[in-house]
């Protein structure tokens, strides 16, 4: 086993260029899931994955259609019944490239600049998928698999993964595994291997406040018609108190408190106020009193206004009293909060605080539960040793402020725990212009994956 491990590690190191070529191929496909104009690109990305899974050595590969974007599955169970089975997750869809004018390179022309590869989808998460492929390839090209491998790669993660949950529930036997590997998180720095043991859930809403039947002349009607934009801003400003806490009644009732040991561990992470203010480019941080920045972004629930629209917002001036105002609002949730309960709390807030001069409508656009993994599971311990072998240091444990709904779906339907890792960095501009991936970190991650699969 040691000889095979060393051979696989050398193979991965000798084939960086081949890994890079594959990354460029899949990244160049503009598989933007939210845009109907990219439907053919989505299909092409799925077909690319199908071809690569066959070439990789998967003995069963299948594309499963859904009402929107297909799911790609592959497996190699040659290690036998006595070996553990890992289900590896990925998503091949990407965010839109907007704002295009802020990109320094073409978003879908992978461009090397120093140690980085710039392109949409490079870090989120086509680079992570290719890293998993490369690790498996290195093992198969130098011997037999020590574990059984299954791949589950979807095309709707960036639009809520609406059809994946049903697919998992309907295919429990196909997807049966001993644990779930989710490489869709990341690292805090290139020399800090990271394990994410908790992910926040989400409840996403669209709020519409309706006033008059149409836009009105602000001179004629101003002062007698309650302006929906004013009502909206009043309602939104009341969602937080002066201590930075969310004011929805019952919002914190089910939040699991942090114990002393966990707060002490989180306090030792190498990220403080300066990290967050520096990354965001703001003069000072804001948030819930009594908690550090690390705790606020991973262990505490939050509510954010994601978008606002009302009236005239073009250049110049137009004196209207708008007919309506619309806001996009999201909450990030922690264990044991429930998106459905938060929806009811938000509706109760609006019923209590919205004036009778307008009408309102609240729609829940998305909702997923938070998740938390056992930090001491044998699967995580195997990756701890793998990261130590690759980076020469023990990985750090962190909570992540984002949401990866598939982790909860797998836990609920298959009853297995997850290992949440990834090789993206905070500076990789995920979802933003000039997205990139740091290639030396990715290559080191491939080595960690090789160690991981042998450790199992």
DAKA-V392592 format. One line per field, one symbol per residue. ss: DSSP state (H for helix, E for strand, L for the rest). burial: # if it has 16 or more other ideal C-beta (glycine too) atoms within 10 Angstrom, else .. Layout:
ss=???
burial=???
This chain:
ss=LHHHHHHHHHHHHHLHHHHHHHHHHHHLLLLELLLHHHHHHHHHHHHHHHHHHHHHLLLEEEEELLLLLLEEEEEELLLLLLLLEEEEEEELLELLLLLHHHLLLLLLLLEEELLEEELLLHHHHHHHHHHHHHHHHHHHLLLLLLLEEEEEEELLHHHLLLLHHHHHHHLHHHHLLLEEEELLLLELELLELEEEEEELEEEEEEEEEELLLLLEEHHHHELLELLHHHHHHHHHHLLELLLLLELLLLLLLLLLLLLHHHHHHHHLLLLLHHHHHHHHLLLLLLLLLLLLHHHHHHLLLEEEEEEEEELLLLLLLLLEELLEEEEEEEEEELLLLLHHHHHHHHHHHHHHHLLLLLEEEEEEEEEELLEELLLLLHHHHHHHHHHHHHHLLLLEEEEELLLLHHHHHHHHHHLLLEEELLLLEHHHLLLLLLLEEEHHHHHHHHHHHHHHHHHL
burial=....#..##.##..#...##.###.########....#..######.###.##..###..#.##....#########.#....##############.....#...##.##....#########################.#..#################.###.##..#..##.##############.##############.###.##..##.#......#.#######.##..##....##.#..#...#..#...#..##..#.#...##..........##..#############.#....##........########.#######.#.#.###.##..##...#...#.#.#.#.########...#.##.######.###...#################.##.##########..###..#######.################
